[in-house]
């Protein structure tokens, strides 16, 4: 049975730069692959209407420097995720609020924009999920490619399923 987990954070103050809000990297292998089910971002630091670009990306080699954030189970009683909190974006880790982006190439999988007063959510339909294979050397990130106008009180998250 596939198990589902969420990494999330709230009340974040972002660096004044393009920033990865949340990032996870499947195990180096062997281990489960990761299927991305849902991503979201919002802020409560401003009452000024502004558009914000957002990207779902994969990134290889040199990953972001993050604040450690371990996934939480979505179903009480499920075992802990194979992913653990980490600060370097390494295989088998997850984190939030990057202070540095790392030099690894980002490949944009989905690009969008939203009004910061409304927030943003992406929910994959079954045919639209993004799957990262264990051992693939690619991590997955929820990324703001330009610095937001308001840097305070951001919340974000990624819900994923471990498969295989």
N, C-alpha and C positions, 0 to 999 in steps of 0.2 A: 504494500500500500504506500502510495506517495504521501509524503508529509509536507506541510506548508509552514513557512516561517516568515517573519517580518523584521526588518531592521528599520528603525525610525528614530527621529529626534525632533525636539521642539525647543523653542526659545534660543535658537542659534544666532550668534552674531558672526557674519561672514567676513572674510578678508575682502578688501577693496580690489577685487580682481575677478576674472572668470573663475568659477569655483565648481568643484564636484561636491554636490550635496550629500550623496550616498554612493557607496561603492562596495561591491562584493566580488570575490574571485573564487571559483570552484577549486576543489582539491587538485593537487598536482597529479593525482591518480595513484592507485585505483581509488575510486570513491564515486559518490553520486554526481551526476550532471545536475545543472541548475536550469530550471525553466522559469522565466520572468513572467509574473502574472499581473502585477499592478505597480504603478509608480505614481507618486504625488509630491507636490510642492506648494507651499503657501506662505504668506507672511502676514504679520499683524503689526509691523513696525511703522506703517505709513497709512494715511488716509487719502493719499494722492493717487489718482488714476495714472497708471503707467503700464506700457507693454513690456514684457520680459520674454526673451528667447529661452528655450529649454531644449535639451538634446538628451536622447538615450544613446549611449556610446559604449563601444567596447574599446579597451585599451590594452596594449601589450608592453612588456618589458619593464620600463621604469614607471611605476604606478604612483598615484597621489600619496601625499603624507596626510594621514587622517587622524581623527579622534576615534579611538576604539569603540565599537558598538557591536555587541554580540546579538545575533538573531534571537527572537523570542518565538516560542511555539504558537501557532494559531489555534491549535486544539489542545486543551488541557489534557495532560496525561501522555502526550506524545513525548518521545525522547528528545534530548537536545539536538540541535542541528550539527551536522558535520563541520559547518563553518563556525569559527570562533572570532571574537573581536580581535582586531589588530590595527596597527598604526601605519603599516607600510604597504598595504594593498597586496600583500603576498598571497600565494595560493592558499586556499582554505581559510581566508580571513575576510572580515567586513569592517567598515567604518563609515563615519560621517564627517561633514564639514572640513574639507581639505584645506590645509594651510599652504600647501604647495602642490602643483599639478603633476609633477614628474614629467620626464622627457619622452615617455612612451607615446607612440602614435595613437591618436584617438580616431576611431572610425565611427562616423555618425550612422546610427541605425534608424532612428526616428527623430525628426526635427519638428518643432512646433513653437508657438508663442501663446502667451496668455496675459490677461490683465491681472496685475498683482492684487487688486481688490477682490478678485474672484477665486484665485488659486488655480491649480492645474491638476488634473488626474488623467492617467492613461490606464485603461483596463483592457487587457488583451482578450480578443475573442479566441476560441480554441485554435483557429488556423493562424493567428497572428502572434502567438507567443514567441519569445526569443529564448533559444536554448544554448547554453554554454556547456560544452563537453568537459568532463573532468580531464585534466591533463592538457587542456587546449592552450594554456599560457595566455589566455585573454581574460581580463576582468570586465565587469559591467558597471557602468556608472550613470547616475542621474546628474546631469551637468548643466550649469548655466554658462553659456559661452561668452557672455558679457556681464560685467559687474552690475548688479541690480542698483536702482536708485536708493533704496532703503536697505541697509545692511543688517538691521536688527529684527529679532523675533521671527526667524524663518523656521518652518517645520517641513519635514520631508520623510519619505520612506519608500521602501521597495518590498513588495511581497513576492515570494518565490516558492517554488516547489522543488524538492530534491527527488530526482528520478534515476532509475537504473540501479 
